[in-house]
Amino acid sequence: MMGYYILIGAIALVSWLVSSRLKSKFKHYSKVHLQNGMSGAEIAEKMLADHGIRDVKVVSTPGMLSDHYNPKNKTVNLSEGVYSQRNAAAAAVAAHECGHAVQHAQAYEWLTMRSKLVPVVSVTSGMSTWVVFGGLMLGAAAGVGFGYWVAVAGLIMMGMATLFSFITLPVEYDASNRALAWLKNKNMLTPSEYKGSEDALKWAARTYLVAAIGSLATLVYWGLQVFGGRD
């Protein structure tokens, strides 16, 4: 038990460090202005056009690091700090989100799998811990019974969220690889600008890795609470 709390504490610390490092990197590379003078929105539109994608719109969305691709309405949503800015960080984010649009257009299997899980995870992820806890309170530790199966149902919900976290990893890494390949092949950035974009995306990817590990650790902990209490 103590070992688990140490592990969770370590994961939380690493997550905070990675998140802080990511914000620091983006702040730093936001000061590296592009010689081509293109904004994040212009870079996104060019990457989409170069891949023959004509049915995806690039729009501005409020917030910081709120950038995302929406496959339902086919929009690349860029935060205010990316949409109109002309720096290495904006270029990296804009190209990365377009990487997801390219994945969608090419039916990238990992993105397809993740998209199928979204409706399920959006409903179950917020309640899974409460379902497991409720099952334990109903007497899961006493053996097979109603409470036990409620807890198992909660674990299945939690397992879906963990699976989603790990499926997200190849989706995010692949989007970054597509973005960087395009930026390099089309000579969109100078060598120093490209290095900054690559570094920023590397740290962004690490946040997803830490989140996946944390999700797995939580699943294992609650699994031990449910199955470890049985005779």
C-alpha positions in Angstrom: 0.0 0.0 0.0 2.7 2.4 1.0 4.6 1.5 -2.2 1.6 2.5 -4.3 1.3 5.9 -2.7 5.0 6.5 -3.2 4.5 5.5 -6.9 1.4 7.8 -7.3 3.3 10.6 -5.6 6.3 10.1 -8.0 4.0 10.1 -11.0 2.2 13.3 -9.8 5.6 15.0 -9.3 6.8 13.9 -12.8 3.6 15.1 -14.3 3.9 18.5 -12.7 7.6 18.8 -13.8 6.8 17.8 -17.4 3.8 20.2 -17.5 5.9 23.0 -16.1 8.7 22.2 -18.5 6.2 22.1 -21.4 4.9 25.6 -20.6 8.4 26.9 -20.2 9.4 25.5 -23.6 6.4 27.0 -25.3 7.0 30.3 -23.7 10.6 30.2 -24.8 9.9 29.2 -28.4 7.1 31.7 -28.6 9.9 34.3 -28.8 11.5 32.6 -31.8 9.9 34.5 -34.6 9.6 32.8 -38.0 11.5 34.2 -40.9 8.7 33.2 -43.3 6.3 35.5 -41.4 3.5 33.0 -41.4 1.0 32.7 -38.6 -0.1 29.5 -37.0 -3.4 29.6 -39.0 -1.5 30.2 -42.3 0.8 27.3 -41.6 -2.2 25.0 -40.8 -4.0 26.0 -44.0 -0.9 25.3 -46.1 -0.3 21.9 -44.5 -3.9 20.9 -45.2 -3.7 22.1 -48.8 -0.4 20.3 -49.4 -2.0 17.1 -48.3 -5.0 17.7 -50.5 -7.4 18.3 -47.6 -10.1 20.8 -48.7 -12.9 20.1 -46.3 -11.2 21.0 -43.0 -11.5 24.5 -41.6 -8.9 26.2 -39.4 -10.6 28.2 -36.6 -9.6 30.1 -33.4 -10.5 28.8 -30.0 -10.2 30.5 -26.6 -7.8 29.3 -23.9 -4.1 28.4 -23.6 -2.9 25.1 -25.1 -6.5 24.3 -26.0 -5.5 23.4 -29.5 -7.2 20.3 -31.0 -8.6 18.6 -34.1 -12.3 17.9 -34.1 -13.1 15.0 -36.5 -16.8 15.4 -36.1 -17.0 18.8 -37.7 -13.6 18.6 -39.4 -12.0 21.7 -37.8 -8.5 22.4 -36.7 -9.0 24.5 -33.5 -6.0 26.7 -32.7 -5.8 28.6 -29.4 -5.4 32.4 -29.5 -1.7 32.1 -28.8 -1.2 29.9 -31.9 -3.8 31.0 -34.4 -2.4 34.5 -35.0 1.2 34.2 -33.7 4.2 33.8 -36.0 6.8 31.8 -34.0 8.3 28.3 -33.7 5.9 27.2 -30.9 2.8 28.3 -33.0 4.2 26.5 -36.1 4.7 23.3 -34.1 1.2 23.2 -32.6 -0.5 24.2 -35.8 1.3 21.5 -37.8 0.7 18.9 -35.1 -3.1 19.5 -35.1 -3.1 19.3 -38.9 -1.3 16.0 -38.4 -4.5 14.7 -36.8 -6.5 16.0 -39.8 -4.2 14.1 -42.1 -4.6 10.9 -39.9 -8.3 11.3 -40.2 -8.2 11.8 -44.0 -6.0 8.7 -44.4 -8.0 6.6 -41.9 -5.1 6.1 -39.6 -6.0 3.0 -37.6 -5.0 4.2 -34.1 -7.0 7.4 -34.6 -10.0 5.4 -35.7 -9.7 3.2 -32.6 -9.5 6.2 -30.3 -12.5 7.9 -32.0 -14.6 4.8 -31.3 -13.7 4.9 -27.7 -14.5 8.6 -27.2 -18.3 8.3 -26.7 -17.8 5.5 -24.1 -14.9 7.1 -22.2 -16.6 10.5 -22.1 -19.5 8.9 -20.2 -17.7 6.4 -18.0 -14.4 8.0 -17.1 -15.9 10.5 -14.6 -17.9 7.9 -12.7 -15.6 4.9 -12.8 -13.8 5.6 -9.5 -17.1 6.2 -7.7 -18.6 3.0 -9.1 -15.6 1.0 -7.8 -15.7 2.7 -4.5 -19.5 2.2 -4.2 -19.1 -1.5 -5.0 -16.5 -1.8 -2.3 -18.8 -0.1 0.2 -21.5 -2.6 -0.7 -19.3 -5.4 0.4 -17.0 -6.3 -2.5 -14.3 -7.3 -0.1 -16.5 -10.0 1.5 -16.6 -12.1 -1.7 -18.7 -12.5 -4.8 -21.9 -10.6 -4.5 -23.8 -7.6 -5.8 -21.2 -5.1 -4.5 -18.4 -7.1 -6.0 -19.9 -7.0 -9.5 -20.6 -3.3 -9.2 -16.9 -2.8 -8.4 -15.9 -5.0 -11.3 -18.1 -2.9 -13.6 -16.3 0.2 -12.3 -13.0 -1.4 -13.1 -14.1 -2.2 -16.6 -15.0 1.5 -17.0 -11.6 2.5 -15.6 -9.9 0.0 -17.9 -11.5 1.7 -20.9 -10.1 5.0 -19.9 -6.7 3.5 -19.4 -6.9 1.8 -22.8 -7.8 5.2 -24.3 -4.8 6.8 -22.7 -2.4 4.2 -24.2 -4.1 4.3 -27.7 -3.6 8.1 -27.5 0.2 7.7 -27.4 0.7 6.5 -31.0 -1.9 8.9 -32.2 0.0 11.9 -30.7 3.5 10.7 -31.6 2.4 10.0 -35.2 0.8 13.5 -35.5 4.0 15.1 -34.3 6.1 13.0 -36.7 3.8 14.0 -39.6 4.1 17.7 -38.6 7.8 17.7 -38.3 8.3 15.8 -41.6 6.1 18.3 -43.4 7.8 21.3 -41.8 11.2 19.9 -42.8 10.4 18.6 -46.3 8.7 21.9 -47.3 11.5 24.0 -45.8 8.9 25.9 -43.8 11.4 26.7 -41.0 15.0 27.6 -40.6 17.2 24.9 -38.9 17.0 26.8 -35.5 13.2 27.3 -35.8 12.8 23.6 -36.7 14.8 22.5 -33.7 12.6 24.6 -31.4 9.4 23.1 -32.9 10.8 19.6 -32.5 11.7 20.2 -28.9 8.3 21.7 -28.1 6.5 18.7 -29.6 8.7 16.3 -27.8 7.7 17.8 -24.4 4.1 17.9 -25.4 4.2 14.1 -26.1 5.7 13.4 -22.7 2.6 14.8 -21.0 0.5 12.0 -22.7 3.0 9.4 -21.6 2.9 10.4 -18.0 -0.9 10.6 -18.1 -1.1 7.0 -19.5 1.3 5.7 -16.8 -0.8 7.4 -14.1 -4.0 6.0 -15.4 -2.5 2.5 -15.4 -1.2 2.9 -11.8 -4.7 4.0 -10.7 -6.3 1.0 -12.4 -3.9 -1.4 -10.8 -4.5 0.1 -7.3 -8.3 -0.2 -7.5 -7.9 -3.7 -9.0 -5.9 -4.8 -6.0 -8.6 -3.3 -3.7 -11.3 -5.3 -5.4 -9.6 -8.6 -6.1 -7.1 -8.5 -3.2 -9.9 -8.4 -0.7 -11.3 -11.8 -1.8 -10.7 -15.0 0.1 
